[in-house]
């Protein structure tokens, strides 16, 4: 799979990259605006792992902008908390969204990726 990871915390993108890079093609960004610029030039990702709370552009805003480019883009949203507002956004946003809580459980990540690969 080709995976784009966007999280403002460098340690998280590094750990996810190390975990996933043996089996997948991984591209990481710590700046959501740079990630969006990259996506506009290369939108061929099987899934995007995106944090919800980031400076410059929140995860939900990034998802909306990417959705304008590719309405069928799959996402795995990673966050330290999922309040009712975030849950409602994710439910209304797309059928192509999975949720993972921080700290990330790699077994759950693998199950989410497997579900996306089957589709």
C-alpha positions as CSV (number, residue, x, y, z in Angstrom):
1,X,0.0,0.0,0.0
2,X,1.0,3.6,-0.5
3,X,0.4,5.5,2.7
4,X,0.6,9.2,3.6
5,X,1.1,10.0,7.3
6,X,0.4,13.5,8.5
7,X,1.0,14.3,12.2
8,X,2.7,17.4,13.7
9,X,4.5,15.3,16.2
10,X,7.7,14.1,14.6
11,X,8.1,11.1,17.0
12,X,4.8,9.8,15.9
13,X,5.5,10.0,12.1
14,X,8.9,8.4,12.7
15,X,7.5,5.5,14.7
16,X,4.7,4.9,12.2
17,X,7.2,5.1,9.3
18,X,9.5,2.6,11.0
19,X,6.6,0.2,11.7
20,X,5.1,0.4,8.2
21,X,8.0,0.9,5.8
22,X,8.9,-2.8,5.5
23,X,5.5,-3.7,4.0
24,X,4.3,-0.4,2.5
25,X,5.5,2.7,0.6
26,X,5.3,5.4,3.2
27,X,5.5,9.2,2.9
28,X,5.4,11.4,6.0
29,X,4.8,15.0,6.8
30,X,4.8,17.0,10.0
31,X,3.2,20.0,8.3
32,X,-0.3,19.5,7.0
33,X,0.0,22.3,4.4
34,X,3.1,20.7,2.9
35,X,1.3,17.3,3.0
36,X,-1.6,18.9,1.0
37,X,0.8,20.4,-1.5
38,X,2.4,17.0,-2.0
39,X,-1.0,15.3,-2.3
40,X,-2.1,17.8,-5.0
41,X,0.9,16.7,-7.1
42,X,0.7,13.0,-6.2
43,X,-2.9,12.0,-5.1
44,X,-2.3,8.2,-5.6
45,X,-2.4,7.1,-1.9
46,X,-4.3,4.0,-0.7
47,X,-4.8,5.6,2.7
48,X,-3.9,8.7,4.6
49,X,-3.2,8.6,8.4
50,X,-4.0,12.0,9.7
51,X,-3.9,13.6,13.2
52,X,-6.9,15.8,14.1
53,X,-5.2,18.5,16.1
54,X,-2.3,20.2,14.2
55,X,-1.2,23.8,13.8
56,X,-1.8,25.6,10.5
57,X,-4.5,23.2,9.3
58,X,-6.5,20.8,11.5
59,X,-7.0,17.2,10.4
60,X,-10.7,17.7,9.5
61,X,-9.8,20.7,7.3
62,X,-7.1,18.7,5.6
63,X,-9.5,15.9,5.0
64,X,-12.0,18.2,3.5
65,X,-9.4,19.7,1.1
66,X,-8.3,16.2,0.1
67,X,-11.8,15.1,-0.3
68,X,-12.3,17.9,-2.9
69,X,-9.5,16.4,-4.9
70,X,-10.4,12.7,-4.4
71,X,-13.9,12.0,-2.8
72,X,-13.0,8.3,-2.4
73,X,-9.8,8.8,-0.5
74,X,-9.5,6.5,2.6
75,X,-8.4,7.9,5.9
76,X,-7.3,6.6,9.2
77,X,-7.8,9.4,11.8
78,X,-5.5,9.3,14.8
79,X,-6.2,11.4,17.8
80,X,-5.7,11.5,21.5
81,X,-9.4,12.1,22.0
82,X,-12.6,11.7,20.0
83,X,-15.2,14.1,21.3
84,X,-18.8,14.1,20.0
85,X,-18.0,16.9,17.5
86,X,-15.1,14.9,15.9
87,X,-17.2,11.7,15.9
88,X,-20.1,13.5,14.1
89,X,-17.7,15.0,11.5
90,X,-16.2,11.6,10.8
91,X,-19.6,9.9,10.5
92,X,-20.9,12.5,8.1
93,X,-17.6,13.0,6.3
94,X,-17.2,9.7,4.5
95,X,-17.6,6.0,4.5
96,X,-13.9,5.8,4.0
97,X,-12.8,6.7,7.5
98,X,-11.3,4.6,10.3
99,X,-10.5,5.9,13.8
100,X,-7.5,5.1,15.9
101,X,-6.9,6.5,19.4
102,X,-3.5,7.5,20.6
103,X,-1.4,5.9,21.9
104,X,-1.6,3.8,18.7
105,X,-2.3,0.1,19.0
106,X,-0.4,-1.5,16.1
107,X,-2.8,-4.4,16.0
108,X,-5.7,-2.0,15.4
109,X,-3.7,-0.2,12.8
110,X,-3.0,-3.5,11.0
111,X,-6.7,-4.4,11.1
112,X,-7.6,-1.0,9.7
113,X,-5.1,-1.3,6.9
114,X,-6.3,-4.9,6.2
115,X,-9.9,-3.6,5.9
116,X,-8.8,-0.9,3.4
117,X,-6.7,-3.4,1.4
118,X,-9.8,-5.7,1.0
119,X,-11.9,-2.8,-0.4
